[in-house]
Amino acid sequence: MSLNIKNQRVHDLAREAARRTGTTKTSAIEAALDQYLAGLDAPAAREQRRARVEAVLADIDLRLSDADRAALRRDLEDLYDDQGLPT
């Protein structure tokens, strides 16, 4: 396979990345592209995790009785003083 890059800055960056990582330019570019693509997917993955957490919290909320909620509030209030600092 061939990739012909006619940009001196890109060549310089690839050379520097390879030097710093002790790899070939091809390996350095591959790692950089993997990292770049993972970064592009990060917002979608973050949103999926948020949706799963919200679903779990909604399920917990459905299962709690009013007495459970009151007990949780009391327990949380015992953890902090009047200024909101841990006791």
Phi and psi restraints in degrees (range 20) as a CNS / XPLOR table:
assign (resid 1 and name C) (resid 2 and name N)
       (resid 2 and name CA) (resid 2 and name C) 1.0 -135.1 20.0 2
assign (resid 2 and name N) (resid 2 and name CA)
       (resid 2 and name C) (resid 3 and name N) 1.0 141.1 20.0 2
assign (resid 2 and name C) (resid 3 and name N)
       (resid 3 and name CA) (resid 3 and name C) 1.0 -135.5 20.0 2
assign (resid 3 and name N) (resid 3 and name CA)
       (resid 3 and name C) (resid 4 and name N) 1.0 117.0 20.0 2
assign (resid 3 and name C) (resid 4 and name N)
       (resid 4 and name CA) (resid 4 and name C) 1.0 -107.1 20.0 2
assign (resid 4 and name N) (resid 4 and name CA)
       (resid 4 and name C) (resid 5 and name N) 1.0 106.0 20.0 2
assign (resid 4 and name C) (resid 5 and name N)
       (resid 5 and name CA) (resid 5 and name C) 1.0 -103.4 20.0 2
assign (resid 5 and name N) (resid 5 and name CA)
       (resid 5 and name C) (resid 6 and name N) 1.0 121.4 20.0 2
assign (resid 5 and name C) (resid 6 and name N)
       (resid 6 and name CA) (resid 6 and name C) 1.0 -109.5 20.0 2
assign (resid 6 and name N) (resid 6 and name CA)
       (resid 6 and name C) (resid 7 and name N) 1.0 52.4 20.0 2
assign (resid 6 and name C) (resid 7 and name N)
       (resid 7 and name CA) (resid 7 and name C) 1.0 -136.3 20.0 2
assign (resid 7 and name N) (resid 7 and name CA)
       (resid 7 and name C) (resid 8 and name N) 1.0 113.5 20.0 2
assign (resid 7 and name C) (resid 8 and name N)
       (resid 8 and name CA) (resid 8 and name C) 1.0 -62.7 20.0 2
assign (resid 8 and name N) (resid 8 and name CA)
       (resid 8 and name C) (resid 9 and name N) 1.0 -37.7 20.0 2
assign (resid 8 and name C) (resid 9 and name N)
       (resid 9 and name CA) (resid 9 and name C) 1.0 -62.1 20.0 2
assign (resid 9 and name N) (resid 9 and name CA)
       (resid 9 and name C) (resid 10 and name N) 1.0 -41.8 20.0 2
assign (resid 9 and name C) (resid 10 and name N)
       (resid 10 and name CA) (resid 10 and name C) 1.0 -64.1 20.0 2
assign (resid 10 and name N) (resid 10 and name CA)
       (resid 10 and name C) (resid 11 and name N) 1.0 -41.8 20.0 2
assign (resid 10 and name C) (resid 11 and name N)
       (resid 11 and name CA) (resid 11 and name C) 1.0 -61.4 20.0 2
assign (resid 11 and name N) (resid 11 and name CA)
       (resid 11 and name C) (resid 12 and name N) 1.0 -43.9 20.0 2
assign (resid 11 and name C) (resid 12 and name N)
       (resid 12 and name CA) (resid 12 and name C) 1.0 -63.1 20.0 2
assign (resid 12 and name N) (resid 12 and name CA)
       (resid 12 and name C) (resid 13 and name N) 1.0 -43.1 20.0 2
assign (resid 12 and name C) (resid 13 and name N)
       (resid 13 and name CA) (resid 13 and name C) 1.0 -63.1 20.0 2
assign (resid 13 and name N) (resid 13 and name CA)
       (resid 13 and name C) (resid 14 and name N) 1.0 -43.0 20.0 2
assign (resid 13 and name C) (resid 14 and name N)
       (resid 14 and name CA) (resid 14 and name C) 1.0 -63.0 20.0 2
assign (resid 14 and name N) (resid 14 and name CA)
       (resid 14 and name C) (resid 15 and name N) 1.0 -42.7 20.0 2
assign (resid 14 and name C) (resid 15 and name N)
       (resid 15 and name CA) (resid 15 and name C) 1.0 -62.8 20.0 2
assign (resid 15 and name N) (resid 15 and name CA)
       (resid 15 and name C) (resid 16 and name N) 1.0 -44.8 20.0 2
assign (resid 15 and name C) (resid 16 and name N)
       (resid 16 and name CA) (resid 16 and name C) 1.0 -66.2 20.0 2
assign (resid 16 and name N) (resid 16 and name CA)
       (resid 16 and name C) (resid 17 and name N) 1.0 -42.0 20.0 2
assign (resid 16 and name C) (resid 17 and name N)
       (resid 17 and name CA) (resid 17 and name C) 1.0 -62.7 20.0 2
assign (resid 17 and name N) (resid 17 and name CA)
       (resid 17 and name C) (resid 18 and name N) 1.0 -41.6 20.0 2
assign (resid 17 and name C) (resid 18 and name N)
       (resid 18 and name CA) (resid 18 and name C) 1.0 -64.8 20.0 2
assign (resid 18 and name N) (resid 18 and name CA)
       (resid 18 and name C) (resid 19 and name N) 1.0 -42.3 20.0 2
assign (resid 18 and name C) (resid 19 and name N)
       (resid 19 and name CA) (resid 19 and name C) 1.0 -61.6 20.0 2
assign (resid 19 and name N) (resid 19 and name CA)
       (resid 19 and name C) (resid 20 and name N) 1.0 -47.2 20.0 2
assign (resid 19 and name C) (resid 20 and name N)
       (resid 20 and name CA) (resid 20 and name C) 1.0 -67.7 20.0 2
assign (resid 20 and name N) (resid 20 and name CA)
       (resid 20 and name C) (resid 21 and name N) 1.0 -32.9 20.0 2
assign (resid 20 and name C) (resid 21 and name N)
       (resid 21 and name CA) (resid 21 and name C) 1.0 -94.6 20.0 2
assign (resid 21 and name N) (resid 21 and name CA)
       (resid 21 and name C) (resid 22 and name N) 1.0 -9.5 20.0 2
assign (resid 21 and name C) (resid 22 and name N)
       (resid 22 and name CA) (resid 22 and name C) 1.0 70.6 20.0 2
assign (resid 22 and name N) (resid 22 and name CA)
       (resid 22 and name C) (resid 23 and name N) 1.0 28.9 20.0 2
assign (resid 22 and name C) (resid 23 and name N)
       (resid 23 and name CA) (resid 23 and name C) 1.0 -120.5 20.0 2
assign (resid 23 and name N) (resid 23 and name CA)
       (resid 23 and name C) (resid 24 and name N) 1.0 -176.1 20.0 2
assign (resid 23 and name C) (resid 24 and name N)
       (resid 24 and name CA) (resid 24 and name C) 1.0 -81.3 20.0 2
assign (resid 24 and name N) (resid 24 and name CA)
       (resid 24 and name C) (resid 25 and name N) 1.0 164.7 20.0 2
assign (resid 24 and name C) (resid 25 and name N)
       (resid 25 and name CA) (resid 25 and name C) 1.0 -61.3 20.0 2
assign (resid 25 and name N) (resid 25 and name CA)
       (resid 25 and name C) (resid 26 and name N) 1.0 -39.0 20.0 2
assign (resid 25 and name C) (resid 26 and name N)
       (resid 26 and name CA) (resid 26 and name C) 1.0 -61.1 20.0 2
assign (resid 26 and name N) (resid 26 and name CA)
       (resid 26 and name C) (resid 27 and name N) 1.0 -45.3 20.0 2
assign (resid 26 and name C) (resid 27 and name N)
       (resid 27 and name CA) (resid 27 and name C) 1.0 -65.1 20.0 2
assign (resid 27 and name N) (resid 27 and name CA)
       (resid 27 and name C) (resid 28 and name N) 1.0 -39.8 20.0 2
assign (resid 27 and name C) (resid 28 and name N)
       (resid 28 and name CA) (resid 28 and name C) 1.0 -64.8 20.0 2
assign (resid 28 and name N) (resid 28 and name CA)
       (resid 28 and name C) (resid 29 and name N) 1.0 -42.2 20.0 2
assign (resid 28 and name C) (resid 29 and name N)
       (resid 29 and name CA) (resid 29 and name C) 1.0 -66.9 20.0 2
assign (resid 29 and name N) (resid 29 and name CA)
       (resid 29 and name C) (resid 30 and name N) 1.0 -40.6 20.0 2
assign (resid 29 and name C) (resid 30 and name N)
       (resid 30 and name CA) (resid 30 and name C) 1.0 -60.5 20.0 2
assign (resid 30 and name N) (resid 30 and name CA)
       (resid 30 and name C) (resid 31 and name N) 1.0 -46.6 20.0 2
assign (resid 30 and name C) (resid 31 and name N)
       (resid 31 and name CA) (resid 31 and name C) 1.0 -63.0 20.0 2
assign (resid 31 and name N) (resid 31 and name CA)
       (resid 31 and name C) (resid 32 and name N) 1.0 -41.2 20.0 2
assign (resid 31 and name C) (resid 32 and name N)
       (resid 32 and name CA) (resid 32 and name C) 1.0 -64.3 20.0 2
assign (resid 32 and name N) (resid 32 and name CA)
       (resid 32 and name C) (resid 33 and name N) 1.0 -42.3 20.0 2
assign (resid 32 and name C) (resid 33 and name N)
       (resid 33 and name CA) (resid 33 and name C) 1.0 -68.1 20.0 2
assign (resid 33 and name N) (resid 33 and name CA)
       (resid 33 and name C) (resid 34 and name N) 1.0 -38.8 20.0 2
assign (resid 33 and name C) (resid 34 and name N)
       (resid 34 and name CA) (resid 34 and name C) 1.0 -58.6 20.0 2
assign (resid 34 and name N) (resid 34 and name CA)
       (resid 34 and name C) (resid 35 and name N) 1.0 -46.6 20.0 2
assign (resid 34 and name C) (resid 35 and name N)
       (resid 35 and name CA) (resid 35 and name C) 1.0 -65.0 20.0 2
assign (resid 35 and name N) (resid 35 and name CA)
       (resid 35 and name C) (resid 36 and name N) 1.0 -40.8 20.0 2
assign (resid 35 and name C) (resid 36 and name N)
       (resid 36 and name CA) (resid 36 and name C) 1.0 -62.3 20.0 2
assign (resid 36 and name N) (resid 36 and name CA)
       (resid 36 and name C) (resid 37 and name N) 1.0 -46.8 20.0 2
assign (resid 36 and name C) (resid 37 and name N)
       (resid 37 and name CA) (resid 37 and name C) 1.0 -66.1 20.0 2
assign (resid 37 and name N) (resid 37 and name CA)
       (resid 37 and name C) (resid 38 and name N) 1.0 -37.3 20.0 2
assign (resid 37 and name C) (resid 38 and name N)
       (resid 38 and name CA) (resid 38 and name C) 1.0 -62.8 20.0 2
assign (resid 38 and name N) (resid 38 and name CA)
       (resid 38 and name C) (resid 39 and name N) 1.0 -37.9 20.0 2
assign (resid 38 and name C) (resid 39 and name N)
       (resid 39 and name CA) (resid 39 and name C) 1.0 -65.0 20.0 2
assign (resid 39 and name N) (resid 39 and name CA)
       (resid 39 and name C) (resid 40 and name N) 1.0 -35.2 20.0 2
assign (resid 39 and name C) (resid 40 and name N)
       (resid 40 and name CA) (resid 40 and name C) 1.0 -66.7 20.0 2
assign (resid 40 and name N) (resid 40 and name CA)
       (resid 40 and name C) (resid 41 and name N) 1.0 -33.1 20.0 2
assign (resid 40 and name C) (resid 41 and name N)
       (resid 41 and name CA) (resid 41 and name C) 1.0 -81.4 20.0 2
assign (resid 41 and name N) (resid 41 and name CA)
       (resid 41 and name C) (resid 42 and name N) 1.0 -16.5 20.0 2
assign (resid 41 and name C) (resid 42 and name N)
       (resid 42 and name CA) (resid 42 and name C) 1.0 -56.1 20.0 2
assign (resid 42 and name N) (resid 42 and name CA)
       (resid 42 and name C) (resid 43 and name N) 1.0 -46.4 20.0 2
assign (resid 42 and name C) (resid 43 and name N)
       (resid 43 and name CA) (resid 43 and name C) 1.0 -60.4 20.0 2
assign (resid 43 and name N) (resid 43 and name CA)
       (resid 43 and name C) (resid 44 and name N) 1.0 -39.4 20.0 2
assign (resid 43 and name C) (resid 44 and name N)
       (resid 44 and name CA) (resid 44 and name C) 1.0 -66.7 20.0 2
assign (resid 44 and name N) (resid 44 and name CA)
       (resid 44 and name C) (resid 45 and name N) 1.0 -42.6 20.0 2
assign (resid 44 and name C) (resid 45 and name N)
       (resid 45 and name CA) (resid 45 and name C) 1.0 -65.0 20.0 2
assign (resid 45 and name N) (resid 45 and name CA)
       (resid 45 and name C) (resid 46 and name N) 1.0 -40.2 20.0 2
assign (resid 45 and name C) (resid 46 and name N)
       (resid 46 and name CA) (resid 46 and name C) 1.0 -62.7 20.0 2
assign (resid 46 and name N) (resid 46 and name CA)
       (resid 46 and name C) (resid 47 and name N) 1.0 -41.8 20.0 2
assign (resid 46 and name C) (resid 47 and name N)
       (resid 47 and name CA) (resid 47 and name C) 1.0 -66.2 20.0 2
assign (resid 47 and name N) (resid 47 and name CA)
       (resid 47 and name C) (resid 48 and name N) 1.0 -37.6 20.0 2
assign (resid 47 and name C) (resid 48 and name N)
       (resid 48 and name CA) (resid 48 and name C) 1.0 -64.4 20.0 2
assign (resid 48 and name N) (resid 48 and name CA)
       (resid 48 and name C) (resid 49 and name N) 1.0 -43.3 20.0 2
assign (resid 48 and name C) (resid 49 and name N)
       (resid 49 and name CA) (resid 49 and name C) 1.0 -63.2 20.0 2
assign (resid 49 and name N) (resid 49 and name CA)
       (resid 49 and name C) (resid 50 and name N) 1.0 -42.9 20.0 2
assign (resid 49 and name C) (resid 50 and name N)
       (resid 50 and name CA) (resid 50 and name C) 1.0 -60.4 20.0 2
assign (resid 50 and name N) (resid 50 and name CA)
       (resid 50 and name C) (resid 51 and name N) 1.0 -42.9 20.0 2
assign (resid 50 and name C) (resid 51 and name N)
       (resid 51 and name CA) (resid 51 and name C) 1.0 -63.6 20.0 2
assign (resid 51 and name N) (resid 51 and name CA)
       (resid 51 and name C) (resid 52 and name N) 1.0 -40.0 20.0 2
assign (resid 51 and name C) (resid 52 and name N)
       (resid 52 and name CA) (resid 52 and name C) 1.0 -65.6 20.0 2
assign (resid 52 and name N) (resid 52 and name CA)
       (resid 52 and name C) (resid 53 and name N) 1.0 -42.7 20.0 2
assign (resid 52 and name C) (resid 53 and name N)
       (resid 53 and name CA) (resid 53 and name C) 1.0 -62.8 20.0 2
assign (resid 53 and name N) (resid 53 and name CA)
       (resid 53 and name C) (resid 54 and name N) 1.0 -44.1 20.0 2
assign (resid 53 and name C) (resid 54 and name N)
       (resid 54 and name CA) (resid 54 and name C) 1.0 -62.7 20.0 2
assign (resid 54 and name N) (resid 54 and name CA)
       (resid 54 and name C) (resid 55 and name N) 1.0 -36.7 20.0 2
assign (resid 54 and name C) (resid 55 and name N)
       (resid 55 and name CA) (resid 55 and name C) 1.0 -65.6 20.0 2
assign (resid 55 and name N) (resid 55 and name CA)
       (resid 55 and name C) (resid 56 and name N) 1.0 -41.7 20.0 2
assign (resid 55 and name C) (resid 56 and name N)
       (resid 56 and name CA) (resid 56 and name C) 1.0 -64.6 20.0 2
assign (resid 56 and name N) (resid 56 and name CA)
       (resid 56 and name C) (resid 57 and name N) 1.0 -44.6 20.0 2
assign (resid 56 and name C) (resid 57 and name N)
       (resid 57 and name CA) (resid 57 and name C) 1.0 -63.1 20.0 2
assign (resid 57 and name N) (resid 57 and name CA)
       (resid 57 and name C) (resid 58 and name N) 1.0 -38.5 20.0 2
assign (resid 57 and name C) (resid 58 and name N)
       (resid 58 and name CA) (resid 58 and name C) 1.0 -64.9 20.0 2
assign (resid 58 and name N) (resid 58 and name CA)
       (resid 58 and name C) (resid 59 and name N) 1.0 -39.0 20.0 2
assign (resid 58 and name C) (resid 59 and name N)
       (resid 59 and name CA) (resid 59 and name C) 1.0 -65.1 20.0 2
assign (resid 59 and name N) (resid 59 and name CA)
       (resid 59 and name C) (resid 60 and name N) 1.0 -42.9 20.0 2
assign (resid 59 and name C) (resid 60 and name N)
       (resid 60 and name CA) (resid 60 and name C) 1.0 -61.8 20.0 2
assign (resid 60 and name N) (resid 60 and name CA)
       (resid 60 and name C) (resid 61 and name N) 1.0 -44.0 20.0 2
assign (resid 60 and name C) (resid 61 and name N)
       (resid 61 and name CA) (resid 61 and name C) 1.0 -59.0 20.0 2
assign (resid 61 and name N) (resid 61 and name CA)
       (resid 61 and name C) (resid 62 and name N) 1.0 -39.8 20.0 2
assign (resid 61 and name C) (resid 62 and name N)
       (resid 62 and name CA) (resid 62 and name C) 1.0 -65.0 20.0 2
assign (resid 62 and name N) (resid 62 and name CA)
       (resid 62 and name C) (resid 63 and name N) 1.0 -31.8 20.0 2
assign (resid 62 and name C) (resid 63 and name N)
       (resid 63 and name CA) (resid 63 and name C) 1.0 -85.0 20.0 2
assign (resid 63 and name N) (resid 63 and name CA)
       (resid 63 and name C) (resid 64 and name N) 1.0 -16.8 20.0 2
assign (resid 63 and name C) (resid 64 and name N)
       (resid 64 and name CA) (resid 64 and name C) 1.0 -80.5 20.0 2
assign (resid 64 and name N) (resid 64 and name CA)
       (resid 64 and name C) (resid 65 and name N) 1.0 134.5 20.0 2
assign (resid 64 and name C) (resid 65 and name N)
       (resid 65 and name CA) (resid 65 and name C) 1.0 -86.2 20.0 2
assign (resid 65 and name N) (resid 65 and name CA)
       (resid 65 and name C) (resid 66 and name N) 1.0 170.2 20.0 2
assign (resid 65 and name C) (resid 66 and name N)
       (resid 66 and name CA) (resid 66 and name C) 1.0 -60.7 20.0 2
assign (resid 66 and name N) (resid 66 and name CA)
       (resid 66 and name C) (resid 67 and name N) 1.0 -37.2 20.0 2
assign (resid 66 and name C) (resid 67 and name N)
       (resid 67 and name CA) (resid 67 and name C) 1.0 -64.9 20.0 2
assign (resid 67 and name N) (resid 67 and name CA)
       (resid 67 and name C) (resid 68 and name N) 1.0 -40.0 20.0 2
assign (resid 67 and name C) (resid 68 and name N)
       (resid 68 and name CA) (resid 68 and name C) 1.0 -62.0 20.0 2
assign (resid 68 and name N) (resid 68 and name CA)
       (resid 68 and name C) (resid 69 and name N) 1.0 -43.4 20.0 2
assign (resid 68 and name C) (resid 69 and name N)
       (resid 69 and name CA) (resid 69 and name C) 1.0 -63.1 20.0 2
assign (resid 69 and name N) (resid 69 and name CA)
       (resid 69 and name C) (resid 70 and name N) 1.0 -42.4 20.0 2
assign (resid 69 and name C) (resid 70 and name N)
       (resid 70 and name CA) (resid 70 and name C) 1.0 -63.4 20.0 2
assign (resid 70 and name N) (resid 70 and name CA)
       (resid 70 and name C) (resid 71 and name N) 1.0 -41.6 20.0 2
assign (resid 70 and name C) (resid 71 and name N)
       (resid 71 and name CA) (resid 71 and name C) 1.0 -64.4 20.0 2
assign (resid 71 and name N) (resid 71 and name CA)
       (resid 71 and name C) (resid 72 and name N) 1.0 -41.5 20.0 2
assign (resid 71 and name C) (resid 72 and name N)
       (resid 72 and name CA) (resid 72 and name C) 1.0 -62.4 20.0 2
assign (resid 72 and name N) (resid 72 and name CA)
       (resid 72 and name C) (resid 73 and name N) 1.0 -42.4 20.0 2
assign (resid 72 and name C) (resid 73 and name N)
       (resid 73 and name CA) (resid 73 and name C) 1.0 -61.3 20.0 2
assign (resid 73 and name N) (resid 73 and name CA)
       (resid 73 and name C) (resid 74 and name N) 1.0 -44.4 20.0 2
assign (resid 73 and name C) (resid 74 and name N)
       (resid 74 and name CA) (resid 74 and name C) 1.0 -60.8 20.0 2
assign (resid 74 and name N) (resid 74 and name CA)
       (resid 74 and name C) (resid 75 and name N) 1.0 -45.3 20.0 2
assign (resid 74 and name C) (resid 75 and name N)
       (resid 75 and name CA) (resid 75 and name C) 1.0 -62.8 20.0 2
assign (resid 75 and name N) (resid 75 and name CA)
       (resid 75 and name C) (resid 76 and name N) 1.0 -41.3 20.0 2
assign (resid 75 and name C) (resid 76 and name N)
       (resid 76 and name CA) (resid 76 and name C) 1.0 -66.7 20.0 2
assign (resid 76 and name N) (resid 76 and name CA)
       (resid 76 and name C) (resid 77 and name N) 1.0 -39.0 20.0 2
assign (resid 76 and name C) (resid 77 and name N)
       (resid 77 and name CA) (resid 77 and name C) 1.0 -63.2 20.0 2
assign (resid 77 and name N) (resid 77 and name CA)
       (resid 77 and name C) (resid 78 and name N) 1.0 -32.9 20.0 2
assign (resid 77 and name C) (resid 78 and name N)
       (resid 78 and name CA) (resid 78 and name C) 1.0 -70.1 20.0 2
assign (resid 78 and name N) (resid 78 and name CA)
       (resid 78 and name C) (resid 79 and name N) 1.0 -19.5 20.0 2
assign (resid 78 and name C) (resid 79 and name N)
       (resid 79 and name CA) (resid 79 and name C) 1.0 -78.6 20.0 2
assign (resid 79 and name N) (resid 79 and name CA)
       (resid 79 and name C) (resid 80 and name N) 1.0 -20.1 20.0 2
assign (resid 79 and name C) (resid 80 and name N)
       (resid 80 and name CA) (resid 80 and name C) 1.0 -129.3 20.0 2
assign (resid 80 and name N) (resid 80 and name CA)
       (resid 80 and name C) (resid 81 and name N) 1.0 148.5 20.0 2
assign (resid 80 and name C) (resid 81 and name N)
       (resid 81 and name CA) (resid 81 and name C) 1.0 -86.3 20.0 2
assign (resid 81 and name N) (resid 81 and name CA)
       (resid 81 and name C) (resid 82 and name N) 1.0 -172.1 20.0 2
assign (resid 81 and name C) (resid 82 and name N)
       (resid 82 and name CA) (resid 82 and name C) 1.0 -64.7 20.0 2
assign (resid 82 and name N) (resid 82 and name CA)
       (resid 82 and name C) (resid 83 and name N) 1.0 -22.4 20.0 2
assign (resid 82 and name C) (resid 83 and name N)
       (resid 83 and name CA) (resid 83 and name C) 1.0 -92.6 20.0 2
assign (resid 83 and name N) (resid 83 and name CA)
       (resid 83 and name C) (resid 84 and name N) 1.0 2.5 20.0 2
assign (resid 83 and name C) (resid 84 and name N)
       (resid 84 and name CA) (resid 84 and name C) 1.0 84.0 20.0 2
assign (resid 84 and name N) (resid 84 and name CA)
       (resid 84 and name C) (resid 85 and name N) 1.0 12.7 20.0 2
assign (resid 84 and name C) (resid 85 and name N)
       (resid 85 and name CA) (resid 85 and name C) 1.0 -93.3 20.0 2
assign (resid 85 and name N) (resid 85 and name CA)
       (resid 85 and name C) (resid 86 and name N) 1.0 150.3 20.0 2
assign (resid 85 and name C) (resid 86 and name N)
       (resid 86 and name CA) (resid 86 and name C) 1.0 -60.6 20.0 2
assign (resid 86 and name N) (resid 86 and name CA)
       (resid 86 and name C) (resid 87 and name N) 1.0 142.4 20.0 2
